Amino acid sequence: MAGGTGFSQLEWDTIPGAYETELASVLRLDASNCCNSYLLRSPEYAILVDPGTDSDEADALAGLMAQFTREMPRQAMICLTHCHADHCLGASRILDTPGLIISLVCHKLAADALRNRDADLTGATVLDTATPHAAKAIALFALPTSAGVARDMETPGGSLRCLTIPIGPRDALQVYHTPGHSPDGLCFRVGGALITGDILCPEEPGMPRLPGHDPEELEHTLNKLLWLLDHANIVAIYPGHGTPMNRTQAGEHFRALRAKLNA
């Protein structure tokens, strides 16, 4: 669905390959300084991926998360694909919502940047926004980690770091470390749905090259994700900007961006 304060027309889709988890999209197609947000809902978890920047929409998303935890004994969680301000500025506001118990989950580098109000890694200066801040976060891919044990998946593009967070009796959130656009980049998968953040954005017209952009790392990540598309039964890809796409379309976009990096 297109974004709108209140999200009264929120539509939930079943996820192929998932048993009890649904996904809803908040697409901000006309926003120049905000990203798409995605909601995942299972009997045990309510998950918000990338809350964006708009304070009114952050309040509406916080209200939804509170509703989800009231109607069932769900654990509420914000997940960040990376810490650029256009993806996470609203998290600070949601974390401070009275009566809402919600945790923030992100890469260790993002957790450090948010705790330290790092205007460089968060891109706040380039994006001309306030610097996002969060005093506490569950830091993934840190040693030790409190949210699962990381493992390496061997791919033709190199080792793909992955960890698993159970979100129900039969469903799990798979988290992949995918640096390149930002060193703290993560992708999230449930069943056949893959949320990719800004993997496809760095070379697109109008997108600023933010601090932390690494073309060599990005190429490695693209190769790993192309392998993942073929080996993880992924059928739908949900980007940080733009519209969702199927596996064939995503593969074409990944290969085109890889070609640009090698041009």
N, C-alpha and C positions, 0 to 999 in steps of 0.2 A: 504494500500500500504506500501511497505518497504520505509524507510526514504532515502532521497537523496537530496543534496543541490539543490534547485530550485524547487523540487517537481513537475516536469513537468508531471508526470503520476498520479497526484492526482485524486482519484476517489470518487465521491459523491454518497452516498446511501440514499434512502428515509428511514425515521424512522417510523416503525409501530406505530400507535397511535398519530403521530404528523401530523399536517395539512400542514405546509409550511416550516418546518425546515429539513435540510439535514445534514448528518454527513460524515466526511472524516477522515481516520485514517492515522497517520504517525507512523508506527511500527518500532522501533529500536531494532530488534531482536538480532543483533550481538553486541550491545553496552553494555559494562560492567559498564559504569558510566553515563548512560543517560536513560531516560524513553520514553515511548510512548507519543505522543502528539495527541490531537483530535481537530478537527475543526467543529464548528457548524455554520450553515449559514441559516438565515431566512431573510425575506424582511426587517426587522428592526434591526437585530443584526448580527454581526460577532464575534464569540466567539472562543478563543483559550484556550484549557485546557492543562496545564502543558507544557510549551515551551521547557523544557529540558536544556541541558548545552552547546551544540555546538554553537559557535559564528556564524559560517557561516550559519548554519541552522536557527539560530535565525534571522539573517538578511533576509533570504529567507521567513521565516514566517511573519516577519514584512512587507515585500513587498506584500505578499498575503493579509494581513489585510488591508494595504493601498489600494490595488486594490479593495477589497470588499466594502470599504467605498466610493470609487470613483464611482463605477458602480451603486450604489444605496445609498440613504441616511441612511446608517446603522450606528449604534453605535458600536464601537469596544471595546472588553473587553477580558482581560486575566483572567481566573479562575484557581485557584490552588487547587488541592486536598489536598496538605499539603506543608509545606515550606522546605522540605529536598532539598538540593542543586541540586540533580540530576533531580529534577522536576521543579525548578524555577530559576536557575542561568541565563538562557536566558531572563527572564522577564526584568531584569535591562536594558539589551541592547535594547530590543524592546521598552520599555517605553521611551528611549532616542532617538528614531528614529525621525529625523527632519520631520515635516509636518504630522506626524501621531498622532491623538488624540485618546488615548486609556486608559482605566481605568483598574486597578488591583483589583480583587475581591478575598478575601480569609477569613479564620476564623480570629477572632480578635487576637488570639495567634500568628498566622502567621504574621499578619500585624505588631504586636509589635516586633517579632523576626527580620523581615526584616528591620524595621525602625532602630532597635538598633544594627544591624549587629551581631546577636547572632550566633556565630559559633557552639554553643552546640546544640540548638534546630534545627538549619538548617542542622546539621550533617556535616558541612563543614570540620571539623577536621578529622572525621572518614573517610569521602569520599575522603579526600585529594584534595579538590577543593577550589577555592576562596569562600569567604562568600558572599552569595547573599544579595542584598540591594535594598530597595525601600522606598523612603521617604514618599510616600502616598499610601494608599490602602483603598478600601471600606471594612470595617471590618464587617463581618457577625457574627451573634449571639452575638453582643454587645448590650448594653442598653445605649441609644437608638440606633437602627440600621437605616441606611438610605436606606436600600435595602430590604424592606419588613418586615412584622411582623412575628416573629418566633412563632411556635405553637408546641405542643407536640402531637405526635401520639402514642396512647397506644398500645403496642405490648406485646406478652408473654415474650419477653426479656427485657421489661422495656420501658420507654418513649423514643421515637425517635424524636429528635428535627428536625424541618423542617421549611423551609421558601420558598416562591414562588417569583420568579422574572419574570414578564411578558416579553416575547421576541417577541411578535407579537400579532395580534388581537385574535388569537385562540391558540397559543402555549405559554408554560411557562417553565422556568428552575426551577425544584424542587431541592432544596439543603438540604442535610441531614448531620447532625453532626455525624461522625462515628469515634470516637477516638479508640485508641488501638495500631496501628502502630505508630501513633504520636498523641499527644493530640489535635492538630488542624485539624485532618483528616476530609475531606468532601467527599461526593459522590454527583454526579450531574446526574439528570434524565431529559430527554425530551421524552415524550411519552413512548415507550417501550424500550428505550436505557438507560442503567445505566453505568456511568463512575465511577470506584471504586478506582482509585489510587492504593495504595500499601496494601490494606486489606489482600491480599493473599501472600504477600512477606515475612513477618518476619521470618517464619520458613523454608523457602525454602533454599536448599543448596547454599552456596556462598553469601547469603544476610546478610550483617552485621546487628547486633542488634543495631540500632541507639538510641541515647538518646530520651527519651519520650515513648519508647515501654512499654506497660502495658498489660500483658497477660490477666488480669481479665477484663479490659475494652474491649480488643479485643474480648473476648468470648461474652460479652454482645452485641457488635456490630454485630458479626456473627449471633447471634440469631435474632437480629432485621432485618438484611438484608435477612435472610431466610424467615422471615415473609413477608418482602416487596416483595420478588420474587413471593410469592403466592398471594399477594393482590393488586399489582399495574400493572398487565398486562405487566411485563417486559419480553422481549423476547431475548434481546442481552445485554451482559455484556462486557465492555471494560476496561481491567485492565491496571495498570501503566506499567507493564512488561509482556511480553508474548503476546499471540494471543487472540483476542476476542473469546467469547464462548457463547453458548446458555444458557437458563435458567436452563436446566437439568444439563449441565456440571458445571455451576457455583454453583448450589446447592451441587453437589458432592464435589467440591473443598472446599466450606465453611464448610461442615460437616467433611471432612477429616482434615482440619486445626483445627477445634474445638476439634476433637478427640486427635490430637497431644498436644493441650494445656492442656487436661485433663489426658494425659498419665503419 
